[in-house]
Amino acid sequence: MPRTIVVFATLAVINAGSISASQAEPGWSGKSEVGAVITSGNSETQSGNAKFDTAYELERWKHSFGVAALVAKDDSGTNAERYEGRAQSDYQWTEKTFAFAALRYEDDHYTGFDYQATLTAGLGRKFIDTETTKLTGQLGAGYRRISVLSVDGSGQAIARGDINFEHALTETTRILEKFLVEAGSYNTFLQNELSLQVNMSRTLALAVGYAVRHNTDPPLGQRKTDTVSTINLVHAFD
């Protein structure tokens, strides 16, 4: 039966993963998140997640970096883990069009893969870029390497597409949607992240999120789709 586990973030964790607005240098922006995970299963578990994203902009360049972790434990020890790291550089050609190069690495024991590592490049466009609404799309191609159960990895060419959407429902409430697809001859990975963020102050917010991840060809015995619901405390700086 479904079980809901709430992991409260301590002030020490928040301070370690965040930089206050007064400390941020010009050109830098970002946010950190820590909080709760809602899972389903038959065993007693304790689950937590943390995210950190930052970006640096200088003239036509934008460099962004991010890391994320999700860990679930039961009475016998660690039940599942997921770690992700990503980096991307954008070069703004015109007001709305840019070129990008991106690197993503994922170690996901939920799906049975040892890791999936991708390197892609392509073009992006800002379809909507206002104070209340932002819609950006990217399309590119690249290379992915996959390893399963400590077996030497296999490489393949992939196509990549993603859409990022953000809209201010009110002065304090925003909805965010991120969709990513990496398609190859062996396994197509899709991820959709939807979150609702309510600001409590200029730098602190509460976010409720729901993520769906799908692998068309997971390792034997693994499900193709898994979902994660989160309740996070968000600290932003710019």
Beta strands, then each sheet from edge to edge (+ up, - down):
strand 1: 2-5
strand 2: 28-40
strand 3: 45-58
strand 4: 61-74
strand 5: 77-92
strand 6: 97-108
strand 7: 113-129
strand 8: 133-148
strand 9: 154-168
strand 10: 173-184
strand 11: 188-199
strand 12: 204-215
strand 13: 225-237
sheet 1: 1+ 2- 3+ 4- 5+ 6- 7+ 8- 9+ 10- 11+ 12- 13+
end
